[in-house]
Amino acid sequence: MSDNKNYFNEILEFMGKIKDLRSALALLMWDQETYIPKGAHTSRANQITTLESLIHSQLISKEAKNLFDVVEKCKLNCSISEQQHLKLFSEELERAFKIPSKFIKELSIVKSEALDKWKQARSESNYSIFKNIFAKLIEMKIQEAEFIGFKENPYDAFLNLYEPGSSVRMIDPLFNELKIETIQLLKSVKNQHENITYNFLYKYYSADGQSKMSRFIAESIGFNYINGRFDFSVHPITLALDPKDVRLTTKINVKDLRLCLFSTIHETGHGIYEQGIDSSLYRTFAAEAASIGIHESQSLIWENMICKTLEFSEWVLPHLKRFFPDNLKHVSHFDFYKAINKIQPSLIRSQSDELTYNLHIILRYELENALLNNKLSVSDLQEAWNEKMRDYLGLIPESPLYGCLQDIHWAFGDVGYFPSYTLGKLYAATMWKYLRKDLKNIFKDISDGNFISIKEWLADKVHRHGKMLTADDIIRRISGEPLSASDFIDYITKKCDRIIEN
Amino acid sequence: MSDNKNYFNEILEFMGKIKDLRSALALLMWDQETYIPKGAHTSRANQITTLESLIHSQLISKEAKNLFDVVEKCKLNCSISEQQHLKLFSEELERAFKIPSKFIKELSIVKSEALDKWKQARSESNYSIFKNIFAKLIEMKIQEAEFIGFKENPYDAFLNLYEPGSSVRMIDPLFNELKIETIQLLKSVKNQHENITYNFLYKYYSADGQSKMSRFIAESIGFNYINGRFDFSVHPITLALDPKDVRLTTKINVKDLRLCLFSTIHETGHGIYEQGIDSSLYRTFAAEAASIGIHESQSLIWENMICKTLEFSEWVLPHLKRFFPDNLKHVSHFDFYKAINKIQPSLIRSQSDELTYNLHIILRYELENALLNNKLSVSDLQEAWNEKMRDYLGLIPESPLYGCLQDIHWAFGDVGYFPSYTLGKLYAATMWKYLRKDLKNIFKDISDGNFISIKEWLADKVHRHGKMLTADDIIRRISGEPLSASDFIDYITKKCDRIIEN
């Protein structure tokens, strides 16, 4: 075997070990959300910190550096797929090398204080408690962007972490177009939807019924219990230890059927993606989603495009009546379809409908971008938030609890993550358009509860590739073009009409 | 702060990190026995191997070596408890330094092959399939003993791993006395117990009833669900991530009430020990059992001494009748007491009663000792086994499945572990003797289902100390003497009589 081949195998083995450790980390996190004893939360936090820092120390170890130094030589007689593995390996190591360990420790202390202050600020409904530490955090994020490096805008450094290859230059026009069209559409839709009844979704639905329902729905749309688990937690999550060990959770609220039903479908979409990654990529850095946005597209295409169709309502309603014999007796699938699709602006992002959700994201995107470019001061954040909320959604939060303190992301130091949610919607709309072109019987299949062809289409175009393709590759291979906002605008406009027609 | 104090804190932090990683490892193992998806077993094996080898590499790292080198200096102005922490730290590192990494890898390959061959040998009931690889394994264990080091007997190197401070010189007289007395006692008891009825323990007992029963029993005798969990698995185990996260499992067989009841009590004994370790020892190497034998003593004192009394039967039977309303209707607590205590020699160690169990262990101890000292060849093992079995228990296995292939320990490369089971019985008998002296109302308490004073006594004498005391310290503090076999012989002789009297 040539030296290069040996090196390549060593690099693969190194990635395998990192992946094993990340799987162990994922298990610690999954257990924390599901089966951990009450008394063990403090020790769990220590275990997670230790394992995270150990993984980091492996990435910046001498062994890693030695392998990093032979990557260029290795690439010379490698296949294209091997080259992609080497690229992912280099990128991961570069990111780890770039940020000094001392800075990571300092940042982690500030983050931890930010989280405490955010909780305190929420309990007192007072943004100013969070303000100073958040200013410090933003200052450090600007420093972090310098470490990571960027061409045009410090915000790009973070966008790239979640959405490799993206930038303000790419996102700005998409989000601007989407914002204008959404605000316009919302004006006409708001009144039309006002009279849609959805109270029957918020009657008493037994925990046992919801538990059976969610397991049934996950399996029906394609989640595989041989290579995964389905449990219940306070926050619905998907954690993949590897493609053969994918763990979903959903949340049960006995007075909210919609929450459990659509959280389940959402997480199942994520789970089917993780389970669909080709087994040849196991224990490599390519055994992951192409980007956070692509990951979101896989939950959203199921949650919104497929499972909020009239045909899905037609299929699912008899099953729901089976799980909840006393509820939904006089509800038709038209009623159900309208109820789950009702457009109604909300102050809270996580409770928003398919149309207005994007305005919440665009608002956060604009604020983050302004903060990182010193165009907005943390002191003025609350007012800026409220102003945009009024302009975009026509609502003004009476308390920062329903305003700029509602999300945990900033308190965690996560900046640049939000845009992936809306990019996910745009990716999903484009996929939905071409999926419908390719699968002629799709609506018939959905009303029959036959989801195999959809799952196979997504597996072929998206899942199996893992990180061997970028988000841009995936979209161009589907549509022949880079991502645009028009497929989503077209989709949501038609859908808003259709809801009223039925 | 002085330099020494700084070093001491660094050593504590180092131990804390190792403990965190071992907790993560314990979670991987617990999950493997309980909630892992079927498809994930191969990837789990990789994760466990990676984490184990990473922990080892931390123990032999330059950082560890640097800390090891300052231990002697550190000890100078340390308290006694700090010195014990430093001692445990040094011992752990020494063990890791002594065995070359290359040897560990080779041994792990041989172990893995041994496990395969053992499985194959079992499926074909043919010891000779296992023989050659086992000979290789024994050869490597002799080499390993040389690496670890010993004064008199290579077997001591392994005995010390599980029972620090023990040796063939210490164990030989104990086991010889026990063997002679047991064989003698068995002769008279065997016939006396022949007519005891126990069929009612092997009727159909519903899984649901057993599940409720086992959770109730564990809680009643003192397991704390705030700092632990209770689940079900094929092999009952106790895995402690730390004293606030202790996880028990038990096994349900719907045709065997005894198995679930006493597995539950056994594992609960282990679990109460782990939960009782003083919180000041958290994240140190002292936050562990004093020895495997002491760990066993804590399961056995509950399983045999406390929960096989007539008084326990008196308390537990009405509860069992509650969980299984259709069974046990005409069974009195005298019947129950006799049935669970019936002495009946068996070929299988794990199915043996309180008296004959030790003969199984002594047989294995003698064979292991002979193998490691080249006084017995692997080729002659099966015959030697069968001969001893005939001499000690009066039984001859018709197949090696019920003979020398019955335990997985040797296939795992575990040599020197078995004696801890019997040492555990001897420790437990001494504890039981002094516990009864200290707690005047103990039998009344047991028949009332009040186990608090017992738990507190054990916590005070054993649990809270973790590894701050050795097994020998613990026993001497209780009895004023080193371990002897006489307390157990005395206990079991009286018990055998009592069973017949009632």
Interface residues (C-beta under 8 A of the other chain):
Chain A: G16 K17 D20 L21 S23 A24 L25 L27 L28 D31 Y35 I36 P37 K38 G39 A40 T42 S43 R44 N46 Q47 T49 T50 L51 L54 N224 Y225 I226 N227 G228 R229 L241 D242 K244 D245 V246 Y282 R283
Chain B: G16 K17 D20 L21 S23 A24 L25 L27 L28 D31 Y35 I36 P37 K38 G39 A40 T42 S43 R44 N46 Q47 T49 T50 L51 L54 Q58 N224 Y225 I226 N227 G228 R229 L241 D242 K244 D245 V246 Y282 R283
